Amino acid sequence: MSSDPWGRVDETGTVYVRTSDGEQVVGSWQAGTPEEALAYFERKYEGLVVEIGLLEKRVRTTDLSAKDAQTAIDHLRTQVDEHHAVGDLDALRVRLDKLVETVESRREERKVAKAKQADEARAAKDALVAEAEQLAQSDQWRSAGERLRALVDIWKGLPRLDRKSDDELWHRFSHARSAFSKRRKAHFASLDAQREDARKVKERLVSEAESLSKSTDWGPTAARYRELMADWKAAGRAQREAEDDLWNRFRGAQDVFFAARSEVFAERDAEQTENLKLKEELADEAEKLVPITDLKAARAAFRSLNERWEGIGHVPRDARPKVEGRMHAVERAIQEAEEGEWRRTNPEARARAAGLTGQLQAAVDKLREQIDAARAAGNNAKADKLSSELEGRQALLDQALKGLEEFGG
């Protein structure tokens, strides 16, 4: 007969585990020595420990739903209650009980959050209705109309309330929009006289615009054209036939002036083109720093390049996003390298990852030794059984090693 603090094997090959409720039968072992039987079921226990640890981490660090978490807990509890492992099963039950408490706490938190979200949605829709009812009395036809359309989009993006509340609020909201639309329609029905006034105003604006088209006083004239454009928009629309003709004359006068100004600014554009060339050369130099192999040197080199960059003048507007984006990409690469360096030098996180990896590696090595011993003894059935177990343990080890790689080893 063989035993350890948590289990024993009697002379018939029956394996027992010790629990607070007394000894429980784990299973029968006829394939080898009692020590091998205990070792096999102890490995089963180790597997449960790893699975529970992984579930605890998922509950703690992910948005795993309470339902899925409880299903996983029930599955693990069934395995523990079936007593097919040798170890401190009572301790595993305690961990599972605590995990249930954690899941319930998270479930309650989410319930509270959902209720809070509903309250916030109700408050938001109340505010939208109040604003819509205020806008319904506005005479700012364009801005109020645009704001009401925006409020509809905001409404659509909010969660639904209970049907009665949602319908009541929507009825008030819709009524406010309808009232505004009726008032606006009545207003524009009386605009014919105003459109004639707008035509007269725009005739004067066109005359001034045409008189300015040959000006070489670039700054003040351009500013005046902007003022004329503002006056044009403020004048309202003339009758459709007159509006198109007046606009073509008004726009044509501006085009003559700005075309002449563009020729004068050609020299400035050439300078900006040269600046673009210089910045592209600096971007070429910066991109050679990637991938980052020497963080300190890359940081210093980029700082120097950036100082030279700042000393160069403007570049053409349409080229600016691309060339600046190239420098920003290199800057992000350096920042990511800095973050990676910090992760690799974080001793606490590295130690945790290394500890778990070490435990799994030891378990894998032990299984491989047992497989070799079984095959050497001609016990291929046992070796095959252990090989199947090795696959599962190796998968856990590979996952842990992948996590350890993030810390540089």
Phi, psi and omega per residue, in radians:
M1 nan 2.471 -3.135
S2 -2.220 2.596 -3.132
S3 -2.645 2.860 2.977
D4 -2.483 -3.125 -3.052
P5 -0.991 -0.435 -3.027
W6 -1.952 -0.114 -3.114
G7 -2.890 3.021 3.104
R8 -2.690 2.883 3.074
V9 -2.190 2.179 -3.132
D10 -1.520 -3.099 -3.041
E11 -1.164 -0.293 3.135
T12 -1.576 -0.045 -3.108
G13 1.570 0.113 3.099
T14 -1.379 2.298 -3.107
V15 -1.765 2.333 3.137
Y16 -2.097 2.643 3.013
V17 -2.123 2.466 -3.126
R18 -1.592 2.245 3.094
T19 -2.300 3.055 3.119
S20 -1.146 -0.305 3.098
D21 -1.666 0.171 -3.106
G22 1.778 -3.052 -3.120
E23 -1.280 2.452 3.087
Q24 -2.184 2.473 3.137
V25 -1.262 2.235 3.121
V26 -1.595 -0.777 -3.115
G27 2.953 -3.065 3.129
S28 -1.982 2.459 -3.071
W29 -2.260 2.031 3.129
Q30 -2.151 0.018 -2.987
A31 -1.532 -0.173 -3.082
G32 -2.974 -2.708 -3.083
T33 -1.331 2.786 3.050
P34 -1.005 -0.640 3.124
E35 -1.083 -0.704 3.111
E36 -1.158 -0.625 3.106
A37 -1.089 -0.834 3.127
L38 -1.087 -0.748 -3.127
A39 -1.069 -0.682 -3.124
Y40 -1.102 -0.839 -3.101
F41 -1.307 -0.412 3.012
E42 -1.184 -0.626 3.076
R43 -1.158 -0.625 3.042
K44 -1.026 -0.736 3.119
Y45 -1.103 -0.773 3.128
E46 -1.027 -0.670 3.111
G47 -1.096 -0.708 3.086
L48 -1.109 -0.687 3.123
V49 -1.046 -0.788 -3.132
V50 -1.118 -0.762 -3.120
E51 -1.104 -0.730 3.124
I52 -1.141 -0.709 3.112
G53 -1.067 -0.733 3.129
L54 -1.153 -0.675 3.130
L55 -1.173 -0.691 3.098
E56 -1.032 -0.714 -3.140
K57 -1.167 -0.723 3.133
R58 -1.085 -0.757 3.136
V59 -1.112 -0.636 -3.063
R60 -1.372 -0.583 -2.935
T61 -2.038 -0.085 -3.125
T62 -2.174 3.091 3.121
D63 -1.686 0.624 3.106
L64 -0.950 2.268 -3.094
S65 -1.191 2.696 3.132
A66 -1.067 -0.662 -3.136
K67 -1.112 -0.832 3.141
D68 -1.151 -0.659 3.128
A69 -1.120 -0.742 -3.125
Q70 -1.161 -0.656 3.086
T71 -1.054 -0.774 3.132
A72 -1.139 -0.710 3.121
I73 -1.098 -0.783 3.140
D74 -1.063 -0.695 3.131
H75 -1.089 -0.793 3.135
L76 -1.188 -0.668 -3.139
R77 -1.121 -0.659 3.099
T78 -1.051 -0.753 3.131
Q79 -1.106 -0.721 3.119
V80 -1.144 -0.774 -3.090
D81 -1.195 -0.415 3.133
E82 -1.341 -0.133 3.028
H83 1.003 0.682 3.100
H84 -1.700 0.591 3.138
A85 -2.664 2.710 3.131
V86 -1.969 2.085 -3.119
G87 2.883 -2.954 -3.106
D88 -1.410 1.375 -3.099
L89 -1.135 -0.557 3.110
D90 -1.079 -0.665 3.121
A91 -1.128 -0.639 3.119
L92 -1.164 -0.672 3.114
R93 -1.104 -0.689 3.117
V94 -1.079 -0.763 3.127
R95 -1.090 -0.699 3.133
L96 -1.177 -0.658 3.093
D97 -1.083 -0.752 3.119
K98 -1.128 -0.622 3.137
L99 -1.160 -0.644 3.079
V100 -1.080 -0.742 3.117
E101 -1.067 -0.734 3.131
T102 -1.097 -0.764 -3.132
V103 -1.103 -0.749 3.124
E104 -1.105 -0.672 3.114
S105 -1.107 -0.755 3.123
R106 -1.122 -0.673 3.134
R107 -1.077 -0.744 -3.133
E108 -1.162 -0.687 3.107
E109 -1.051 -0.745 -3.134
R110 -1.178 -0.626 3.102
K111 -1.100 -0.758 3.113
V112 -1.114 -0.726 -3.135
A113 -1.103 -0.674 3.139
K114 -1.140 -0.725 3.116
A115 -1.128 -0.673 3.112
K116 -1.125 -0.704 3.128
Q117 -1.084 -0.691 3.124
A118 -1.126 -0.736 3.115
D119 -1.094 -0.722 -3.134
E120 -1.153 -0.686 3.122
A121 -1.127 -0.697 3.122
R122 -1.111 -0.769 3.138
A123 -1.108 -0.702 -3.130
A124 -1.130 -0.736 -3.124
K125 -1.240 -0.613 3.039
D126 -1.028 -0.753 -3.131
A127 -1.145 -0.691 3.114
L128 -1.095 -0.752 3.140
V129 -1.102 -0.779 -3.135
A130 -1.067 -0.740 3.141
E131 -1.173 -0.718 3.141
A132 -1.089 -0.718 -3.141
E133 -1.163 -0.559 3.071
Q134 -1.251 -0.753 3.135
L135 -1.125 -0.477 -3.116
A136 -1.058 -0.382 -3.138
Q137 -1.705 0.038 -3.057
S138 -1.369 2.604 3.012
D139 -1.772 0.053 3.085
Q140 -1.478 1.442 -2.927
W141 -1.047 -0.816 -3.089
R142 -1.201 -0.958 -3.043
S143 -1.150 -0.698 3.138
A144 -1.168 -0.711 3.111
G145 -1.098 -0.740 3.117
E146 -1.119 -0.708 -3.133
R147 -1.165 -0.662 3.101
L148 -1.119 -0.683 3.084
R149 -1.124 -0.677 3.111
A150 -1.131 -0.647 3.127
L151 -1.115 -0.600 3.093
V152 -1.092 -0.777 3.125
D153 -1.092 -0.710 3.119
I154 -1.107 -0.756 3.128
W155 -0.999 -0.818 -3.109
K156 -1.058 -0.500 -3.114
G157 -1.453 -0.112 -3.121
L158 -1.597 2.626 3.109
P159 -1.140 2.671 3.092
R160 -1.315 2.569 3.033
L161 -1.627 -2.970 2.987
D162 -1.097 2.675 -2.951
R163 -0.986 -0.777 -3.090
K164 -1.100 -0.854 -3.116
S165 -1.113 -0.759 -3.097
D166 -1.109 -0.747 -3.131
D167 -1.137 -0.706 -3.135
E168 -1.110 -0.798 -3.131
L169 -1.157 -0.721 -3.140
W170 -1.121 -0.637 3.116
H171 -1.073 -0.798 3.107
R172 -1.109 -0.739 -3.116
F173 -1.099 -0.820 -3.125
S174 -1.141 -0.686 3.131
H175 -1.096 -0.695 3.119
A176 -1.093 -0.757 3.136
R177 -1.112 -0.721 -3.138
S178 -1.125 -0.723 3.138
A179 -1.078 -0.727 3.121
F180 -1.118 -0.773 -3.113
S181 -1.067 -0.701 3.129
K182 -1.124 -0.766 3.138
R183 -1.118 -0.722 -3.135
R184 -1.147 -0.696 3.132
K185 -1.084 -0.740 3.123
A186 -1.131 -0.663 3.141
H187 -1.093 -0.858 -3.068
F188 -1.254 -0.276 3.073
A189 -1.176 -0.341 -3.102
S190 -1.821 0.355 -3.017
L191 -1.575 -0.046 -3.067
D192 -1.001 -0.765 -3.132
A193 -1.155 -0.689 3.137
Q194 -1.121 -0.603 3.136
R195 -1.153 -0.589 3.078
E196 -1.176 -0.705 3.058
D197 -1.077 -0.697 3.125
A198 -1.085 -0.679 3.130
R199 -1.069 -0.745 -3.125
K200 -1.135 -0.723 3.109
V201 -1.085 -0.761 -3.079
K202 -1.240 -0.517 3.028
E203 -1.030 -0.761 3.118
R204 -1.154 -0.685 3.134
L205 -1.123 -0.690 3.123
V206 -1.131 -0.735 -3.135
S207 -1.052 -0.768 3.132
E208 -1.191 -0.698 3.134
A209 -1.065 -0.725 -3.140
E210 -1.201 -0.576 3.134
S211 -1.247 -0.407 -3.124
L212 -1.586 -0.147 -2.969
S213 -1.096 -0.422 -3.119
K214 -1.717 0.075 -3.091
S215 -1.163 2.522 3.038
T216 -1.965 0.173 3.063
D217 -1.506 1.370 -2.843
W218 -0.984 -0.909 -3.052
G219 -1.120 -1.055 -3.131
P220 -1.035 -0.655 -3.122
T221 -1.187 -0.734 3.098
A222 -1.075 -0.700 3.114
A223 -1.111 -0.709 3.138
R224 -1.134 -0.676 3.090
Y225 -1.074 -0.662 3.093
R226 -1.123 -0.687 3.091
E227 -1.132 -0.729 3.114
L228 -1.081 -0.668 3.121
M229 -1.128 -0.717 3.097
A230 -1.095 -0.726 3.103
D231 -1.118 -0.658 3.128
W232 -1.048 -0.832 -3.123
K233 -1.144 -0.641 -3.108
A234 -1.269 -0.360 -3.070
A235 -1.270 -0.303 -3.073
G236 1.454 3.078 -3.088
R237 -1.574 2.455 3.006
A238 -1.507 -3.060 3.045
Q239 -1.044 2.609 -3.004
R240 -0.930 -0.804 -3.078
E241 -1.101 -0.776 -3.121
A242 -1.241 -0.618 -3.075
E243 -1.045 -0.821 -3.096
D244 -1.126 -0.758 -3.131
D245 -1.158 -0.774 3.136
L246 -1.114 -0.694 -3.140
W247 -1.131 -0.751 3.134
N248 -1.055 -0.724 3.110
R249 -1.180 -0.753 -3.132
F250 -1.105 -0.817 -3.129
R251 -1.190 -0.656 3.139
G252 -1.089 -0.718 3.113
A253 -1.083 -0.735 3.105
Q254 -1.108 -0.722 -3.106
D255 -1.068 -0.694 3.125
V256 -1.064 -0.831 -3.116
F257 -1.112 -0.862 -3.055
F258 -1.243 -0.467 3.056
A259 -1.162 -0.750 3.108
A260 -1.117 -0.711 3.132
R261 -1.135 -0.603 3.138
S262 -1.091 -0.663 3.115
E263 -1.100 -0.712 3.141
V264 -1.150 -0.586 -3.103
F265 -1.474 0.052 -3.109
A266 -1.053 -0.660 3.137
E267 -1.088 -0.737 3.110
R268 -1.096 -0.667 3.125
D269 -1.120 -0.652 3.109
A270 -1.099 -0.702 3.117
E271 -1.112 -0.716 3.129
Q272 -1.157 -0.589 3.082
T273 -1.114 -0.721 3.086
E274 -1.125 -0.687 3.084
N275 -1.062 -0.673 3.116
L276 -1.081 -0.749 3.133
K277 -1.040 -0.774 -3.135
L278 -1.112 -0.708 -3.134
K279 -1.224 -0.598 3.078
E280 -1.130 -0.645 3.093
E281 -1.126 -0.704 3.089
L282 -1.144 -0.660 3.110
A283 -1.124 -0.661 3.071
D284 -1.031 -0.811 3.133
E285 -1.082 -0.735 -3.106
A286 -1.124 -0.706 -3.099
E287 -1.166 -0.363 3.081
K288 -1.236 -0.258 3.111
L289 -1.317 -0.242 -3.095
V290 -1.808 2.356 0.058
P291 -1.280 2.679 -3.084
I292 -1.331 2.052 3.072
T293 -1.914 -0.534 3.104
D294 -2.223 1.702 -3.011
L295 -1.038 -0.790 -3.089
K296 -1.086 -0.806 -3.126
A297 -1.161 -0.704 -3.135
A298 -1.109 -0.700 3.138
R299 -1.101 -0.779 -3.133
A300 -1.153 -0.747 -3.125
A301 -1.117 -0.730 -3.130
F302 -1.154 -0.661 3.116
R303 -1.050 -0.748 3.136
S304 -1.132 -0.782 3.126
L305 -1.075 -0.686 -3.119
N306 -1.158 -0.626 3.097
E307 -1.131 -0.720 3.094
R308 -1.151 -0.653 3.119
W309 -1.026 -0.798 -3.098
E310 -1.137 -0.406 -3.128
G311 -1.416 -0.130 -3.139
I312 -1.636 2.520 -3.091
G313 -1.296 -2.888 -3.087
H314 -1.181 2.720 3.034
V315 -2.067 2.889 3.106
P316 -0.936 2.435 -3.027
R317 -0.995 -0.760 -3.060
D318 -1.235 -0.336 -3.136
A319 -1.606 -0.242 -3.012
R320 -1.077 -0.824 -3.085
P321 -1.018 -0.694 -3.072
K322 -1.193 -0.858 -3.070
V323 -1.218 -0.647 3.086
E324 -1.199 -0.603 3.107
G325 -1.081 -0.609 3.111
R326 -1.120 -0.763 3.119
M327 -1.165 -0.687 3.132
H328 -1.114 -0.616 3.131
A329 -1.107 -0.726 3.108
V330 -1.158 -0.717 3.123
E331 -1.062 -0.710 3.108
R332 -1.134 -0.672 3.121
A333 -1.070 -0.706 3.109
I334 -1.165 -0.726 3.113
Q335 -1.091 -0.720 3.117
E336 -1.138 -0.648 3.088
A337 -1.121 -0.686 3.103
E338 -1.112 -0.733 3.118
E339 -1.140 -0.695 3.091
G340 -1.097 -0.706 3.105
E341 -1.085 -0.695 3.131
W342 -1.131 -0.751 3.127
R343 -1.080 -0.702 -3.114
R344 -1.190 -0.446 -3.095
T345 -1.788 0.229 3.108
N346 -1.494 1.735 -2.976
P347 -1.140 -0.631 -3.064
E348 -1.168 -0.853 -3.140
A349 -1.156 -0.688 3.135
R350 -1.097 -0.709 -3.104
A351 -1.126 -0.717 3.120
R352 -1.097 -0.795 -3.134
A353 -1.112 -0.741 -3.116
A354 -1.158 -0.652 -3.126
G355 -1.100 -0.817 3.129
L356 -1.111 -0.720 3.132
T357 -1.102 -0.716 -3.140
G358 -1.091 -0.739 3.131
Q359 -1.091 -0.800 -3.135
L360 -1.155 -0.672 3.135
Q361 -1.107 -0.718 3.136
A362 -1.097 -0.724 3.137
A363 -1.123 -0.718 3.124
V364 -1.129 -0.794 3.130
D365 -1.032 -0.735 -3.120
K366 -1.112 -0.735 3.115
L367 -1.084 -0.737 3.140
R368 -1.086 -0.692 3.103
E369 -1.097 -0.734 -3.133
Q370 -1.158 -0.636 3.104
I371 -1.131 -0.801 3.127
D372 -1.048 -0.727 -3.125
A373 -1.136 -0.715 -3.128
A374 -1.144 -0.733 3.138
R375 -1.190 -0.641 3.111
A376 -1.116 -0.572 3.133
A377 -1.480 0.007 3.135
G378 1.395 0.200 -3.114
N379 -1.638 1.317 -3.077
N380 -1.190 -0.548 3.131
A381 -1.080 -0.798 3.112
K382 -1.130 -0.726 -3.127
A383 -1.078 -0.720 3.124
D384 -1.137 -0.692 3.132
K385 -1.118 -0.747 3.116
L386 -1.181 -0.597 3.135
S387 -1.117 -0.672 3.100
S388 -1.090 -0.714 3.108
E389 -1.177 -0.623 -3.131
L390 -1.077 -0.632 -3.123
E391 -1.043 -0.774 3.135
G392 -1.138 -0.755 -3.125
R393 -1.182 -0.623 3.132
Q394 -1.152 -0.621 3.113
A395 -1.105 -0.730 3.088
L396 -1.113 -0.697 3.136
L397 -1.124 -0.769 -3.139
D398 -1.046 -0.675 3.125
Q399 -1.153 -0.725 3.137
A400 -1.170 -0.684 3.125
L401 -1.126 -0.655 3.112
K402 -1.081 -0.713 3.090
G403 -1.144 -0.641 -3.127
L404 -1.176 -0.521 3.131
E405 -1.027 -0.494 3.140
E406 -1.118 -0.355 3.141
F407 -1.763 0.256 3.050
G408 1.474 0.295 3.092
G409 2.761 nan nan
